[in-house]
Amino acid sequence: MAIDTQTVKRVAFLSRLRVDDDKVEATKEEFNKIINWVEQLNEVNTDDVEPLIAVNDTKLVCRKDEVIEGNQADKVLKNAPMSEYDYFVVPKVVE
C-alpha cells in the first residue's frame, strides 16, 4: 500500500496539521516508510503468542482510601502565586 499526495493532504486536514506544499513530498515519503514498517510487522509469526494487556505482569495493589493529613490549606496555598478565601486564584481565560 502506497500513500499518495492526496492522502497526505487528507490526513493532514483530518488531523488538523498544516503541511506546507514544499513539505508534502517529504511527508509522503515518511508515511510510506511507516506503512512499510507496519507491513513488515505483519510478517512476524504470532500464532502461539497470547495477547497482552500490559508488558509486565504485575497486579495493581489497592490500598484503603484514608485521609492521613488534612486541613492544610494554608500549607498548600503557601506555594501559590495568588490565593483568596482558601482557593487558588488563576487568570481568567474565558470572557
C-alpha positions as CSV (number, residue, x, y, z in Angstrom):
1,M,0.0,0.0,0.0
2,A,1.5,3.3,-1.0
3,I,0.4,6.8,0.2
4,D,-0.1,9.4,-2.5
5,T,-0.1,13.2,-2.3
6,Q,-3.9,13.5,-1.9
7,T,-3.8,11.1,1.0
8,V,-1.1,13.1,2.7
9,K,-3.2,16.3,2.4
10,R,-6.3,14.5,3.6
11,V,-4.6,13.1,6.7
12,A,-3.1,16.5,7.4
13,F,-6.6,18.0,7.1
14,L,-8.2,15.4,9.3
15,S,-5.5,15.7,12.0
16,R,-5.6,19.5,11.8
17,L,-2.0,19.7,10.8
18,R,-0.6,22.3,8.4
19,V,1.7,20.7,5.9
20,D,3.2,23.3,3.5
21,D,3.2,22.4,-0.2
22,D,7.0,22.1,-0.2
23,K,6.8,19.5,2.6
24,V,4.1,17.3,1.1
25,E,6.6,15.1,-0.8
26,A,8.8,14.6,2.3
27,T,5.8,13.8,4.4
28,K,4.6,11.3,1.8
29,E,7.9,9.5,1.9
30,E,7.8,9.4,5.7
31,F,4.2,8.0,5.6
32,N,5.3,5.3,3.1
33,K,8.3,4.4,5.4
34,I,5.8,4.0,8.3
35,I,3.4,1.9,6.2
36,N,6.3,-0.4,5.0
37,W,7.5,-0.9,8.6
38,V,3.9,-1.8,9.7
39,E,3.7,-4.3,6.8
40,Q,7.0,-5.8,8.0
41,L,5.5,-6.3,11.4
42,N,2.6,-8.2,9.8
43,E,5.0,-10.8,8.6
44,V,6.0,-11.8,12.1
45,N,4.5,-15.1,13.2
46,T,2.4,-14.5,16.3
47,D,0.4,-17.8,16.2
48,D,1.4,-19.0,19.7
49,V,1.7,-15.6,21.4
50,E,-1.1,-14.7,23.7
51,P,-2.4,-11.1,23.6
52,L,-1.1,-8.8,26.3
53,I,-2.9,-6.3,28.4
54,A,0.3,-4.8,29.6
55,V,4.0,-5.5,29.1
56,N,4.7,-6.6,32.6
57,D,2.5,-9.0,34.6
58,T,2.1,-7.0,37.8
59,K,-1.0,-6.7,39.8
60,L,-2.3,-3.4,41.0
61,V,-2.1,-3.2,44.7
62,C,-5.0,-1.3,46.1
63,R,-4.8,0.5,49.4
64,K,-7.5,1.8,51.7
65,D,-8.5,5.4,50.8
66,E,-7.8,7.2,54.1
67,V,-7.1,10.8,54.8
68,I,-3.8,10.9,56.7
69,E,-3.1,14.6,56.6
70,G,-5.9,17.1,56.1
71,N,-7.0,20.6,56.8
72,Q,-3.7,22.0,55.5
73,A,-5.0,24.7,53.1
74,D,-2.5,27.2,54.5
75,K,0.5,25.0,53.7
76,V,-0.8,24.1,50.2
77,L,-1.6,27.7,49.3
78,K,1.7,28.9,50.6
79,N,3.3,27.9,47.3
80,A,0.5,29.6,45.2
81,P,1.3,32.9,43.5
82,M,-2.2,34.1,44.4
83,S,-4.9,32.8,46.7
84,E,-8.2,34.1,48.1
85,Y,-10.6,32.5,50.6
86,D,-8.6,29.3,50.7
87,Y,-8.7,28.8,46.9
88,F,-6.1,29.2,44.1
89,V,-6.6,32.4,42.1
90,V,-5.9,31.9,38.4
91,P,-6.1,34.3,35.4
92,K,-9.4,34.5,33.6
93,V,-9.2,32.7,30.3
94,V,-12.8,32.9,29.1
95,E,-14.6,36.1,28.6
